[in-house]
Amino acid sequence: MSSGSDLENRYCAQNYHPLPVVLSRGEGVYVWDEEGNKYLDMMSAYSAVSHGHANPRLVAALKAQAEKLCIVSRAFYTDKLGPFLERACELTGQDAALPMNTGAEAVETAVKAARRWGYEIKGIAENQAEIIVCSGNFHGRTTTIISFSDEAEYQKNFGPLTPGFKIAQYGDIDSLKALITPNTAAFLIEPIQGEGGIVIPPAGYLKACETLCREHNVLLIADEIQCGLGRTGKMLACNHEDVVPDGLILGKALGGGIMPVSMFLAKKEVMDVFVPGTHGSTFGGNPLAAAIGLEALNILVDENLAERSMEMGNYMMGELKKLDSAMISTIRGSGLFIGIEIDPALGSAREICERLMTRGLLSKETHETVVRLAPPLIITKEQIDWAVDQIGQVLQELDSIRFV
Ligand SMILES: Cc1ncc(COP(=O)(O)O)c(C=O)c1O
């Protein structure tokens, strides 16, 4: 392989296991490697590139703002942040937003908001606040966030862990009910789990969670960093069940595939717990991020990307279901957020991704058994047909090796 990967292997912490391809350019749904080979990107940087690589409107917004003003910190007002947050609130039905950069920071912001709301509004005794999370969750990698993961690998030798979290069974309303106490400040949930393997809870579950949380004065906080902003065929995954959470976390696609932009949005009563000095970020809400974030939201609406995700996702699902391979245990998804679950006794999701790569299709396994398919939302039917064809051929190759 080229020096790009050698240098990365030599100088970068080995906290990832990349596929052996060195990418150097991207446009639309495609990326190219150093040798000029073209790949269809079915990963979209874990949903961050929903608008496609180098989206012309976003690149124009980036250039225009970069030439005017990039970073001043929130020690001052800027002409860009207000309009961005206003649009985000309008589109999500929330009252106010707190801009951050990465997803994990926005989740940390939500955890701080929930705890403070628990003490100051709900009246929970000092240091007793509890937050309920879900089995199989993934909310990021900070010390507090890994403390409420149920993945041993994420926690090992990173202790002592942050207390104050309980884990309910994802998709099981009784499990949530059993864990709620007067000290419960919030229930934090991914409406569809991404890193957990594109896991969709039973129909009606999210609505039942909303009802239960309201009954017990518990905040419902939806982490839509990966599944939000059109990915699942609606602007928010919560919209599938007409759920309006008390707190909402966005990231990834909010930065238009150009830079990290995240935010925590909430009802006024929740956001008002933050007063000067209680939270912050040097880069959060900078004018460059705000200009890109606003354009990213406008494109989603102007180009009907959520509706497109629903239409293309349904089409891709239909085509994938026609594939005939013993290795497939299930195919599940919503919009252009699809996971093919591979029976580990018969095949390896990693091997499938490696073989797809050699055919010019980039995807990445999640949880060892799931091939994740989450292309930019601008993908066309023809491109989907080509991708499904490649997947079919790889499954056939592997099936035939196994049966020799
Ligand atoms: C649902 C969810 N929350 C939070 C995060 C963390 O985001 P980041 O990697 O930007 O910190 C991720 C990342 O995959 C995610 O999928």
The ligand as a Tripos MOL2 file, in Angstrom:
@<TRIPOS>MOLECULE
LIG
   16    16     1     0     0
SMALL
NO_CHARGES

@<TRIPOS>ATOM
      1 C1        -25.8230    8.0220   18.1920 C.3       1 LIG1
      2 C2        -24.4600    8.6060   18.3660 C.ar      1 LIG1
      3 N1        -24.2240    9.4500   19.3720 N.ar      1 LIG1
      4 C3        -23.0190   10.0070   19.5490 C.ar      1 LIG1
      5 C4        -21.9620    9.7260   18.7250 C.ar      1 LIG1
      6 C5        -20.6140   10.3560   18.9480 C.3       1 LIG1
      7 O1        -20.3330   11.3120   17.9910 O.3       1 LIG1
      8 P1        -18.8410   11.8100   17.7520 P.3       1 LIG1
      9 O2        -18.0600   10.6690   17.2090 O.co2     1 LIG1
     10 O3        -18.9700   12.9660   16.7930 O.co2     1 LIG1
     11 O4        -18.3180   12.2410   19.0920 O.co2     1 LIG1
     12 C6        -22.1540    8.8390   17.6630 C.ar      1 LIG1
     13 C7        -21.0470    8.4890   16.7560 C.2       1 LIG1
     14 O5        -21.0760    7.5200   16.0330 O.2       1 LIG1
     15 C8        -23.4310    8.2530   17.4790 C.ar      1 LIG1
     16 O6        -23.6740    7.3960   16.4790 O.3       1 LIG1
@<TRIPOS>BOND
     1     1     2 1
     2     2     3 ar
     3     2    15 ar
     4     3     4 ar
     5     4     5 ar
     6     5     6 1
     7     5    12 ar
     8     6     7 1
     9     7     8 1
    10     8     9 2
    11     8    10 1
    12     8    11 1
    13    12    13 1
    14    12    15 ar
    15    13    14 2
    16    15    16 1
@<TRIPOS>SUBSTRUCTURE
     1 LIG1         1 GROUP 0 **** ****
